[in-house]
Amino acid sequence: DKSLAGFPFTTANNAAINLDFPRISSCLRLRLQDPPAESDLDEMQRALEACYEQSISGIGEFAANVKTTGEWAASFKHEVEDIGDLSGSFNSQLDWNLALDTTYPPIYGFVPTVTYGATQDGMRFHARATGPLYTNLRGTYEIQNEPGKYSPAEFRQDATLTFSSTPPKGGVEQHSLELHGTYDRTLPKVPYRGSVSYTARLKPATLKASMGDDWYRLRAQTAHGEIGASFTRNAEINRPTQLELKLGKVSAVAQLGRDRETVPRMRIEYAQ
């Protein structure tokens, strides 16, 4: 790989450090992004990012980040008693978002939650209800709109059915099968999508296999690490195969091309 031969000048390198201040419930994060030397994209220029987070008891949480490129953003979250969680954000592109998350009392075992929101593009909502349908069977239904689009025909709808094995006393279910369906007229070709996933919680690992219209995923997780693989049939993606490995504080991701001419990509991270 020619990009690795010129390391570190021909590879993308990132470094980050977190400084926690528990006495004042705050955190400062610093991150350096160093793109490959041959990159001429504006969004890939070298940048230093600083993010400050502050939690104030009885008031809420605040966060602000700024980059040496001139970009900045700020956000907040506040719990409104007996109503829900109020959150908002604003950035240097003049994009803003305001949302109120509210949970209502259960109705026949189903717990409804609704997000009322507004952005620079218009009003939005996201309603969700989840609860038991039968023994070992749970269902979830969601409906939402894009900001500024209010026609019911344009609403996105999602439905999920989860079949679970009877859990042992004091434990969790060992096997579960999840069926998920989406209806959205903005999707290309056909307005619906479906997926299925199976999870087996065994000793010493948890295994999960899932597939959708054009993708497949496998993942295994233990107390010491996890490994995963995914593949997509989307012809527009040059690197359809992705391999992931995580051991302790080290994680690695490799993206493989469809042919030998496509240079593979690899990302290695170490979190202290």
N, C-alpha and C positions, 0 to 999 in steps of 0.2 A: 504494500500500500504506500503510494508516494506521499500521501498526507502524513503518515506516521513517520516516514523517513526524515521529514523536516521538522519533527517535533522540537520545540513547542510552537514554532512560528506558523506551521501550516495546519494546526488543529485548533479547535475552539477550546479555550481554557476558562474555567470559572472557579472563583474562590469566595467563600463566605465565612463570616464570623458573627456569632450572636453574643451579646452582652446582656445578661439579666440583672435587674436591680430589684430583688424580691421585697426589700423594705419599703419601696415606694410603688410596687406593683407595676413595673414598667420594663421594657425591653428595647434594646437598640440592635438592629441588624445591619451589617455592612456587606455588600456583595460587589465583586469585581467581575465584569464580563469582558473577556479578551477574545475576539473573533479571529478566524484565520487571517493571515497577513494578506492573502490574495483577495479577500472579500471586499467588494466595492459597494455593497448595499448599505443604505443609510441606517436601516434598522439593525445592522450588524456591527456598528462602530463600537470601539472600546468605550465602556461606560462604568462609572462607579455609582452604586445605588445605596442610599441610606434610608432605613425604615425605623420609625419610632412608634412604639405601642404603649399606651397608658390606660390603666384600669383604675377607676375611681369608685370606691364603694358608695352605693346609693345613687350614683349618677349614671355610670355606664362605661363603655370602652371607646377609646379613640385611637386612631392610627393615621400616620402621615408618612409618605415616602417621597423622595426627590432623587432625580438622576442628574449626572453632570451634562446630559444631553439637553437639559431644560425641561424635561417631563416631570410632572408632580401629580400627586393624588392624595386625597384625604377622605376618611370614612369615620363613621360613628355607629354605635349600637347602644340602645337604651331600653330597659324593661319598663313598660308602662303597667302599673298595677291593675289587675283585673281586666286588662285589655289584650296585651301581647307585647311582642318585641318590635321596637321601632328602629330602623336602620337607614342609613343614607350614605352616599358617596358623591364626590365631585373631583374632576381632574383637569389637567391643563388643556385638554381638547374641548373643554366646556361640556363634557358629558356628565350628566347627573342622574341620580337614582334615589328614590325615596320609597320605602316599603314598610308595611305593618303586617306582621305575622300573628294570626289569631287562631287559637284552638277553642272549639266549641264543645259543649257536653256531648257525650256519646248518644247516638240514636240507634237503637236496636243492636248495640254492640259495636257499631261503627263510629270511629272518632273522626270528625270532620275538622280540617284545618284550611284556612284561607289566607292567602297573601294578597293584600291590596297595595298596589304600587303605582308610581308615576315616574316617567323619564322625560327627557327632552323631546321624545317622539310621541308621547301621549300616555294615556292611562293603561294599566295592565292588571290582570288578576291571575291567580293560580289556586284552584280549589282541589282538595285531595281528601279522600275518605278511605279508611282502611279498617278492616275488622274480620272476625271469623265468619265463614260461610257454612262450614260443616266441621265435623271432627277431623282434625289434622289438615284443614283446608282454610287458607286465608285469602282474602281478595283486596285489591287496591284499585281505585279508579281516580284518575286525574284529568282535569280539563283546564286549559289555560289559553291566553291569547298573546299575540305579539303586541308590544306597545303601539297604540294608534290604530289597531285593526279590531273592529268591533262586530263584524259580521259573524254569526254562529258558524257559517260554512267555513270560516278561516280558523276556527279554534282547533288547537291540537288536543287530542284525546289519547290517554294511555290507560291500559288495563293490565293487571298482573294477578296471576293465580299461583299460589305457593302451596305445594303438597309436602307435608313433613311427616317423618316417622314419629311414632309415639316416643317421647323422650323418657329415659330412665328416671327413676325418682331422684329429684334434686339435680338433674343434669339437663343437657340440651339434646335436641334431636340429632341423630347420627346421619340421617340422610334427608335430603330435600330436593325437590324438583320444582323449578320456577319457569312459568310460561309468561311471556311478555308480548304485548301487541301495541302498536302505535298507529294512529290515523292522523295524517297531517297532509293537507293538500299542497303544501310547499315542497314536499319531497319530490325528487326527480323520478320520472317514468311512472311509477304507481304511488298512490297516496298512503300506502300502508306498509308497515314493516313488522317483522316478528322475530323473536329469539327464544331460545330455550337454554337453560343451564341446570346442571346437576352438581350437587355438593355432597361429598362423603367425608364426615368427620371421624377419622380413624386414628389409631395410635400407631406411630407417633406423628402422623401428618394429616393435614386436611387437603383433600384433593377437590378441584373444581374444573369442570369441563363445560364450555358454553359455545354456542354457534348462533349466527344470525343469517341474514340473507346472503351476505358476501364475506363473512369473516368467521374464523375459528380461534378459540383460545383454550389453553391448558395451563393450569397453575397448581403447584404443590407448595404447602407452607408448613414449617415446623417451628419449634420454639427457637431454633438457632438461625433460621434463614428461610428463604423461599426462592423458587425457580419457576419461570413461566415462559411460554412461547405463544405467539399469535401469528396469524396469516390472513391477509385480505385478498380477495379476488378483484378488487377495483383496479382496472387497467390504468387509471390515471396516477396511481401511486407507484413510484419507481422502486421503492424498497418495501415490498409487501410483507416480508418476514421479519419479526422482531423477537429477540431472545433477551430474557431478563434474569439476572442473578443477584441475590442479596444475601450477604453473610455478615452478620453483626452490623458494624457501622459502614461497611463498604458495599456499594451497589454498582452494577454494571449493566448497560443496555447496548445491544448490538442490533443494527438494522441492516439486513441483507437485501441486495438488489435482485431483480428478476433474471439478470444475465451477468456474465463475467465482466462486461464493460462498465457496469454500474459500480462505482466505488462504495464499499460498505462503510457504515458509520458506527462509531462506538463512543459511548459516554460513560465515564467512571466518576463516581462521587464518593466522598468520605465525609461522614457527619460526625463531629465530635460531641 
